[in-house]
């Protein structure tokens, strides 16, 4: 998810969107090793480790001590040089085996689906695998020896994939070793062509750490050649800190969690697609895109809310005590009122029957256990709990929007809050159950056993894995979400006006539903009314 708390990211994204929308300059995507890793190809460190394992097994002359020193210093080109000098035939065989063709994974399929929608699609890549060009047949494939051709393809708006470091089908053309880099940098047309591309176009670096000195030097030279108006802008999509960069390179930050494969970087490309398509909605994979195996999901249905007939409070405005200063105002709940209700008849029983008929298990928030008990009646409710049909999801915290005071009209930010006792201790699962369902006098012992049985059916949502405030702020950077919520480009994701409080809270609840589906491998969910227009955008940007 994009880092919605980082102001540099906010401004860099707005600059990128304006650049794409106005088509002031061509945009080139620089795909680094991180992109290929979405498809299961190894990183440099993994490549070195796997090849070394074969050398340690079969090469008696392999200098293990020197290799270990190079690994510790992360001098991988020198390590690959050592491997090739020890046995060039084995080096070539192992390298070719590691980067042989693969079937795109679902994450890589999402990446492909988005970039296919970018026209023209102009990509330069340091990756030696050939999965990009094989899955983008409409793009011209340009090898490093013919890189100069790109200077004509860019202004002609022709789609291409340029292989800066060669291709594995010609293993001698690949660039891994120190001497490979020396050969590459000794080619005058290679450097001059790259410099020309940087001058012609804006470059978006994805899955690339931008630590190659020769690339940074080229940017610095371009900046020096244009002291009045400057070069760029160019964009580096990353999650970690980077070394000092030229002023022409703007950083777009994303949060690496909850997905360690850095798939959140794909969101930047999706923002480019939405902007270029002048208002297109969220991305939906086509039928030819890879999909997750059905075995990954289970026959489970998540009913996100239960609202039996009656009058229900949908929001609360809380004044939080704060000695010696203004009292912060916390708003909790989705804020629905009668004017928004699509119908006056409660759909709760209908929604529940859909789950009971169509799925093996029905999941309900623990906070709705009392409502479910009221809807079904005590006997039916406990029969279904006893049969193991119901599972209850405990969300230990709930989304809130915080303002510095009740009078503040702006400066809102999304957070999480848990219900607690007067001494500040969060309520236990057992206490939450007893607050909703009261035992009949004289049946306390019997009911206590039922409460224990219900507590055993409770699943606790992993708030550490899914940082809902960060996911929500990141979603608020996406133009399709901002448009749906009526938020202007001038509004920061962590400082918004009071008038969008409930749309933001509803977005957070929709994201929680998507995260719960992933957390518990739920096959289907019934969202509360009003969320259907948010679900595509929210799910798309919360999980690639």
N, C-alpha and C positions, 0 to 999 in steps of 0.2 A: 504494500500500500504506500502511496506517496506520502511524504512527510508534510502534513497540513499545518504543522507548527513552525515550519521553517520559512521565514519571509523571503529568503533568496529563491527558494523553490517557487513560491507564489509568483514573484516577478519574472523569473526565468520562463515559467510555463506561459504566462501572459505574453511575453515577448515571442516565444515559439509559436503560439497560436496566431498572433498577428502576422508573423512572417509567413505561415502556411496559408492563412485566409487571404492575405493580400497578394500572395505569390510574387513577392518582391525578389526572391532569390530561389534557385533550385535548392532542394533539401536532399542531402545524401545521408544514408544510414550507414554508420561504421559498426559492423557486427563483430564483436570480439569472442573470445573463447567461452564466455558465459552463455552466449546464445547457443552454441553447440552443446554445452553441458545440459541444456534443457532437453536434449534428445539423447542423453546418456553418453556422449563422448567425454573422454577424460580431460581434466585440466592439465596444465603443464606439470604440476607436481605429481599428479596421478600417472601421467605418461612416463615420467622419469622413474617413478616407483615400480611400475609394472615391467618396464624394460630392464631395469636393474635386477629385478627378481630372476629373470632369465639368464642374465650375465653371471650372477652369483652362482647359479646352478651349473652352467655349462662352460664358463670361460675361466680357466685357471690363471690367465695373465691379467685378469681384470683387477685394477688397482682400487680395492674397496675403501682403503683409508682415504685416498684422495677424493673418491666419489662422495664419501660421507661428509668430508669437509665442504665440498661444493654445494651439497644439499643444505647443510646448515647455514651457509651464506646465501642460499637461494640464487646461486649463479647457474641457472639451468642451461643457458647456451654453452657454457664451458663444460658442464656435465654431459650434455649430448655430444659435444666434440670428443670427449674422452670415450664415450660409448662407441662412436663411429670409428675412431682410430683403433680401438681394440679389435673390433670385428665389424667391418662395414656391411657385410652380407647379412649378419644377424640383425644389425641395427635397422636395415631397410625392411627386412621381413617383419620384425616386431612392430615397426611403425605402421606398415601397411595393414597389419592385422588389427591394430587398435582403432584405425580410422576407416574401416570398411563400412559400406553403406548400412543404414539401419532404418527401421520403420519409425516414422515420427510418433513421439509420445503425445498424449493429450495436451500438455503444456506447449510443446513445440508446434502442435497443430493449431493451437490458438494463435501463436506468433505468426505462423504462415497465413492463417486466415485473415489476420489484420493487415499484414504487409501486402498481400495480394490486392487489397482494396485501395492501396496507395498508387496513384497513377500520375506521372511515371514513377516506377519503383527503381531507385538507383542505390545500389548497395556496394560498398567495398568491405572486404572481410579479410582478416588475418587467419581465418580458419582454413585448414587444409582438407577437411572432409568435404564431400561433394553433395551433401543433402540439400543445400540451398538451391543450387542450380538444377538439381533433378526435380525439385518440387516447384520450381518457378520457370517452366519451359518457355514462357513468353518473354523472359528476360535474356538479353544477349550475354553470353559467358565470355569474360575477358580475363586472360591469364596475365601474370605479372610481366611477361616478356612483351606483351602488347598493351601495357597500361596506358600508353600515350593516346590510344584510341578513345579513352573516356573523355578527353578534352573536347572531342566532337560530339559524343553521345549526350553529354550534359545539356548543352544549349539546344540540341535537337529534341530534347524531352523523350529520349529513348530509354526504355527500361534496360538495366544491365546488372550483372553481378560480377564484380572485379575481384580476382583472387590475388591479393597483395603478396601472400607468402606461399603461392603455389598450390597444387592440388595433389592429393594422395595417389591418383592414378598415374602421376609422373613423380615418383617419390624423390627423384633427384632435384626436382624444382622446389621442394618444400624448404622452409626456412625454420630451422631449430637450433643449429649449432652456431658457434661463434664465427666460424669461417663462412657459414651461410649468410649471416648478417653482413659480414665484411664484403662479400660478393654483391649483395643487394645494394649496399650503400655506395659501392664503387661504380654503380651504374648511374651516370648523370641524368638520363631521361627519367629514371624512376623517381628521384627526388624532385626534379623540376615539374614532373607531371603531378605529383602529390601537392606540391606548392600551388600549382595552377588550379587544382580542384578546390583547395581550401580558399583560394581567392574568388573562384566563381560561385561557390555554393556555401550554404550553411550545413555543417556536419553535426549529426546527432550520434554520439557514441553510446552504444548499448552493449553491455556485457564486456566492456573493455576498460581497463584500469587507467589508461592513458599514462603509462610510466615509461614508454619507449622514448629515449632522449631525442632521437632523430625527429620524431613527430612533434614534440614540444618545440624543438629548435625551428622547425618549419613554420609553426604558428608565430613564434617570436619574430622571425624574419618578415612575415607578412604584416605583423603589427608595426614593425619598424619602417616598412615601405609605405605605410599609410598613416603618418603621424597626425594628420588633421582630422580625418573622419573615422579612422580606426578600421579594423578588420572584423569579419564575422557578421553577426554573432554565431557562435558554435555552442553546442550543449553537451555536457557530460552527465549521463544518468548513472548515479551511483548511490551506494548506501553508506560507505565509509569515507573517512577523511582522505584527501588527496594531497600530493605535494603542491607547492605554489604553482598556480596556473597563469598563463597570459590573460590579460583583461578581456580578451575576445571570447573566452570560454566561460559560459555560465553553467553553474551546477544545479541539477535537478535531483533532489534527494528523495529516496524512498526508504521505507523501513523493511529490514530483512525478515522480520518475524511477521506473521507466523509461518512463512514459507521459506525454508532455508535455501531453496534453489534460486532465490532472487527473482522470481517470476513477476514481482511487482513492477519491474522495469517495463514490462509489456504495456502497462497502463499508459505510458508516455506515447507509445506508438498509436494506441487506440485514440488518444486525445488528438493526435495529428490526423487520424482517419476521420473522426467526427468533424473536426474543423474543416478539413478539405472537402468533405461531403456536404458542407453548408447546412448542418443541423440534423444529420442522420442520427438515429438512435444508437443504443448500445450494440455491441457486437454479438451476433448469434452465429455459432458455427454452422456451416453448410453440411449437407448430408455426406459430403465426401471427406469431412474432417474427422480425425480420430476421436473416438468417444471412450469414456471410462467403461471398463467391463462391468456388466450387470452384477457380477459376483461381488463387486465392491460395495454394493448397497444391500440393504436388508428390507424385508417387508414391514416397514415401520412408518407410521403416519404421525406427523407433528401438528397438533391443534394448538395454535399459538395463543388462543384466547377462548374463554368460555363465558358467554354473557346470556344467562337465562332471562326470561321475561322479567321485567321490573325496571327500576331506576338505579343506575349505577354511576358512581363518581369516577370520572375519567382522568382527572388531574388534581394536583394539589400544589399550592404555592407556599413554600416554607420560608420562614425567616430564621436564619441560623445565628445563634448567639456568638458574638465576637467582642470580648472585653476591649474597651478603649478605642473603638472604631466603628465604622458603619457595619451593619449586619448584612452579610451576603444573602441574596435571594436565590433559592433553589426551586426550580419548577420540575415536577415529576409527573409522569403520565402523558398520554398522547393527546389529551385536550379535545376529544370529540364532543359535539353537542347535537341536539335533536335535528338541527337544520342540515346536518351532514349525513344523517341516517338515510340509507337508500330505501329502507322500508321500516315500518313500525313493528313488524313481527320478528321476534328473535330467531336467528338462523342456527342457534346453538345445537338443537337436537338434530337438525338435518346434517350439520357438519360432523357431529359425533357418529351418526349412523353410517355416513360415508366411510369413516375410518374403521368402524367395527365390521362392516360388510366386506371391505376391500383389502384390509391389511391384517397381518397377524398381531401387531401390537399398535396401540394408540398411546402417543406421548403427549402429556399435558404439563404446562408449567405447574410447579408445586403451589404457587400462589393462587391457582385456580381450583385446587382440590375441593375447597368448600363449595364453590359454585357448581362443580361437577356433582358433588354429593346432593346438592339442592335440586339440580336438574333431573337426576335419575331417581332420586329417592334412596333412602338408606339401604334397603335390602338389595336392590339391583347394583348399587354402587359397590357394596362390599363383596357381592358375589363376583363381580368383574375384577376387583382387586385380588380376591382370593384365587381366581382362575389365572392370574398373571397376565391378563389382557392389557391392563393399564401400566404405563411407566410414567413416573413424574420427574420432570426436569427442574432441578433446583438452580435458579439463577441467584447467586448470593448477592449480586448487586444489580441495580437497575439504572438505565441512562437518565441523567438529569441535565438540565441546562442551568448554568450558574451566571448570575449577574452580581455586580459589586454591591447593589442595593435594590430595593423595590422601586426606586425612582429612576434607575438607569434605563435608558432606552437603547443602548448599544453596549458592545463589549461582552456579549454572551459567548460562552464556551461550553462544550459538551464534557461531561464527566460521568462518574458512576457513584452511586450511593447505596448503602445497605441499611435495612431496618435494624434497629438495635434497642436494647433495654436502656433505661435511664442512666445506667452506669457506663454506657458506650459499648457493651458487649453484644456482638451480633447474635441474633436469635438462632438457636440450633434448629435442625430439621424437625425434631420432636416438638419444639415450641411453636414452630410455624404451623404444624398440623393442628395442634391443640387450640391455636388462636382462631382457626377456621371451622373446626368441627367440635361441637360440645357434646360430651357424654350425657346420657340420660341418668338422672339420679338413681342410684341403686345398681347400675350396670358398669361402674367404673372399672372393675377388674377385667370384665369381658372386653370393654372398649379399649382398654390399655393394650391388650393383645392385638386387637385390630390395628391400632395405631403403630405398633411395632412392625406388623406385617406391611403396612403402607410405607413406613420408613425404609424397609428393605427393598422397596421398589423404586427408590429415588436415585436418580443419576445426577451428579453434580457437574455443571458446566465448567469448562476449563477457562477461567478468566485470565489466567497467566498466559496461555497460548494465544488467546484471541483478545487483543487490546482494543476494546470496542471504541473508546474515544479516539484513538489514533486512526482506526479504520474509518470512522465517521468523518474525521477531518480530512483524511485522504480522499474519501469519496466526494467531499465538497469541493475538491479541486477539479473534478471532472466536469467538463462543460455540459454534458447531457444531464447530470444530476443538478447542477446549478440552474439550468433552464427549467427543469421540472419543478424545482422548489421556488422559483422566482427570485433567485439571488443574483445580484449584479456582479460583474467582474471586479468591482472595486472593493468587495467585501472579503475580509480575511476569514479563513475557515475557523480560526480560534478567537474571532472578535466580530460577531454578527449582531444585527439589530434584533430587538425583542419581537418584531413582527414575524420573524421566521422561526420562532422558538419551537412551535409544535411541528412544523415540517421537518426540522432537524431531528427532533426526538423521534418522530415516526420513521425517519431514515435510519436512525440508530437501532430501533426495534426491528426493522426489516433486515438490517445487517446481522443482528443477533440471530434471527431466524435462520439465515443462510449459514452462519457459523455453527449453529446447533445441529443443522443437518449434516454438516461435515464432521463435527465432533462425535456424533453418535451414529453416523452412517445411515441417516434417515432417507427413505426413498421419496417421500412426498411431504408437503406441508400445506396447511390451510392458513393463509395469512388473514389478518384483520382487514375489514373493508378500508379502502383508501390506499392500501399498500400496493395494489396491483400495478399502478403506474410507476412505482418506484422499484419493483422487484428486479426487473431486468437490469437496470442501471446499477442498482445497489449490489446485486449478486455478481455482476460482471466486474466491477471495480474492487470488490472485497476479496475475490478469489479468482485468479486467472484460470 
